[in-house]
Amino acid sequence: MSDCLFCKIVAGDLPASLVHETGNTLAFRDISPKAPVHVLVIPKAHYANVAELGAADPALAGDVLATAAAVAEKEGVRDTFRLVFNTGAAMGQTVFHVHAHVLGGGRTGFGEV
């Protein structure tokens, strides 16, 4: 999608602080972190949210989870991290390209459960 912020990052048209990349996924630091470790994991293909991704391409959804685990390992939070997917504006989604927040290293700004 030409107007999607994350698609522009995937295309290399916008800069990002890359943490990890695979053939199908990209992970980069959040520009407004809510925890000491706050990395976004996205599929390179555009899907609006996690429900759409899961229904259309379960294997790619698995790749996103595997990348999130690799990021947690790289960032030193493998045993103590949170993985958050927001779906819909009412739940805090602001970029409508599915993305997982990998949060760790202390309390987060997402509300504790």
N, C-alpha and C positions, 0 to 999 in steps of 0.2 A: 504494500500500500504506500503510495507516494507521500501521503501526509502523516504517516505514522512515525513518531519519534524513534521507536526502537527499530523499525525497519531501516531508518536512516543510519542508525548506529551499525546495524548488520551490514549495510551496503558500504560502510566506511565514509559516508557523507557527513557524519557528526562524530566528534571525538568521544571516547569513553576510556575510563581507567580499567583496562581488561585484567581479569583475574584468571580466567580459564576459557578455553575454546575447544570444541569438538567439531566434527563435521556437521552436526545438527543443532548444536547449542552454543550459546555465548553467555559468559558471566562477567559482570562488571560492577564496580563499586557504585552504590547509590549516592547521588549528589546531595542528598539531605538525610544523612544516616540517623537512624533511631537507636543504634547500639554501636559499641566499639567495632564489631564486625557487622557490616550491612552490605551484602552483595546481592545483586539481582541476577537471576538465571532465566534466560529466555530461549525458546526455540527460534531458530533462524527463520523458519516459516511463520507466516502471520496467522495467528488465531486470536480472536478477541478476548477469550477468557479460558479458564481451566476446564470449564464444562464443555465448551466447544472443542478444545484440544482433545480431551478424553474421549469424546464421542467420535471424533473424526480420525484420530491417529493415536491409539493407545500405546503403540511402541514409542512414538516420539514423546509422549507423556512420561514414559519410563526413562527415556534419555534425559529429560529435564530433571527427574529425581536423581538419577545417577550423577549428573553434573552437580547438583546441589550437594550430594554426599562428598564428591571430590573437592568441591570448594570448602566445605566444612573441614575436611582433612587438611587441606592446604593452609587454611586460616587458623588452624590450631584449636578448633572448637568441635571436633568430631563427636565428642561424648556429651556436649552441652550446647545444643543450638536449637533454634526454632525455625520452622519452615512455614511461611505464610503465603497463601494465594488469596488475593482480594478479587471478588467477582461482582461487578456492578458498582456504579457511583455511590449508592447508598452504603456499601460496605468499604468504601475508601479507594476503589480503583480509579486512578486518574489517567493512566495510559492504557488504552484498550488494545494492548498486545499482551497476551498472557505472560505473566512473569511471577516467579517465586522469589520471595525475600528470604535470604539466609541470614539469620540474626544470631549473634552470640557475643561472648565476651563480657557479659553483664546484663543488667535489666534492659528491657526494650521499651520503646515508645508505643508499642502496640497493645498495651493492657495485658496484664498477666492473667492466666487462667489456672 
